[in-house]
Amino acid sequence: MAAIQIYVSRKNFDQQKAERFFKERRVTVQLMDLKKHRLGERELRLFVRAVGIENLIDREDKRVKEHPACYYDRESLLIPAVLEDPWLLRSPIVRCGSKVTVGYQPDVWEAWLKQP
């Protein structure tokens, strides 16, 4: 199994639950704080291919609603905006190789862990 990475843009309850899920199963995770470690374009495009750009943007967050990118609908506009301001992303983004989830999705993670 590939290493598990949890990308977070801000602390929230789902992020804490995701960390606890893997910790309870004794799975080592790499926590990636997007304030300190900028996303690369290749990495962001992997997320977009896996879950879609619409699922990555946190359009419910008050701060995100004030950003013009919240109202963009084209990937060509959203990707540069997210690279500049990673706090636009929903959190947590959990990655295992090329598989990606957004938010708390224990059923999907359990399936990842069962794969050889």
C-alpha positions in Angstrom: 0.0 0.0 0.0 1.2 3.5 -0.8 1.8 6.0 2.0 -1.2 7.9 3.3 -1.0 11.7 3.1 -3.5 14.1 4.7 -3.5 17.6 3.2 -5.1 20.2 5.5 -5.6 23.9 4.9 -7.1 24.6 8.3 -7.9 22.6 11.4 -11.4 21.2 11.5 -13.4 18.2 12.9 -13.2 16.1 9.7 -9.4 16.4 9.7 -9.2 15.3 13.3 -11.5 12.3 12.6 -9.4 11.3 9.6 -6.2 11.4 11.6 -7.8 9.3 14.4 -9.2 6.8 11.8 -5.6 6.0 10.6 -4.1 6.2 14.0 -6.5 3.6 15.4 -5.5 1.3 12.7 -1.8 1.9 13.3 -1.3 3.4 9.8 1.4 6.0 9.6 0.2 9.2 7.9 2.1 12.2 6.6 0.3 15.4 7.5 0.7 18.1 4.9 -0.1 21.6 6.2 -0.8 23.6 3.1 0.2 26.8 4.9 3.7 25.5 5.1 4.0 23.2 2.1 2.7 24.6 -1.1 0.9 22.3 -3.5 2.6 21.7 -6.8 0.6 22.0 -10.0 1.1 18.2 -10.8 -0.3 17.3 -7.4 -3.3 19.6 -7.7 -4.0 18.2 -11.2 -4.0 14.7 -9.7 -6.6 15.8 -7.1 -8.7 17.3 -9.9 -8.6 14.1 -12.0 -9.5 12.0 -9.0 -12.4 14.0 -7.5 -13.1 17.0 -9.8 -12.3 20.7 -9.2 -15.9 21.4 -8.0 -15.4 18.9 -5.0 -12.1 20.5 -4.0 -13.2 24.1 -3.5 -14.9 24.8 -0.1 -17.7 27.0 -1.4 -19.5 26.8 2.1 -16.6 28.6 3.9 -17.4 32.3 4.6 -13.8 33.4 3.7 -13.8 31.4 0.4 -17.2 33.0 -0.5 -15.4 36.4 -0.4 -12.8 35.3 -2.9 -13.5 35.7 -6.6 -12.4 32.1 -7.3 -15.5 30.9 -5.5 -17.5 32.0 -8.5 -15.2 30.6 -11.2 -16.5 27.6 -13.1 -13.5 26.8 -15.3 -10.6 24.6 -14.3 -8.2 26.9 -16.1 -9.1 29.7 -13.8 -9.5 27.7 -10.6 -6.1 25.9 -10.7 -4.0 29.1 -10.6 -6.2 30.5 -7.9 -5.8 27.4 -5.7 -2.1 27.3 -6.2 -1.9 30.9 -5.0 -4.4 30.5 -2.2 -4.5 26.8 -0.9 -7.0 27.8 1.8 -9.7 27.7 -0.9 -9.6 23.9 -0.7 -11.9 21.7 1.4 -10.1 19.9 4.1 -9.0 17.2 4.6 -7.8 15.8 1.3 -6.6 12.2 1.8 -4.3 10.7 -0.7 -3.0 7.1 -1.2 -0.9 6.9 -4.3 -3.2 8.2 -7.1 -6.4 7.6 -5.1 -7.8 10.7 -3.5 -10.8 11.6 -1.2 -12.1 14.9 0.1 -13.6 15.1 3.5 -14.2 12.3 6.0 -14.8 9.0 4.0 -13.9 6.0 6.3 -15.6 3.4 4.0 -13.3 4.4 1.1 -10.2 4.4 3.4 -11.1 1.0 4.8 -11.2 -0.4 1.3 -7.7 1.1 0.6 -6.3 -0.6 3.7 -7.7 -4.0 2.6 -5.9 -3.9 -0.7 -2.6 -5.6 -0.8 
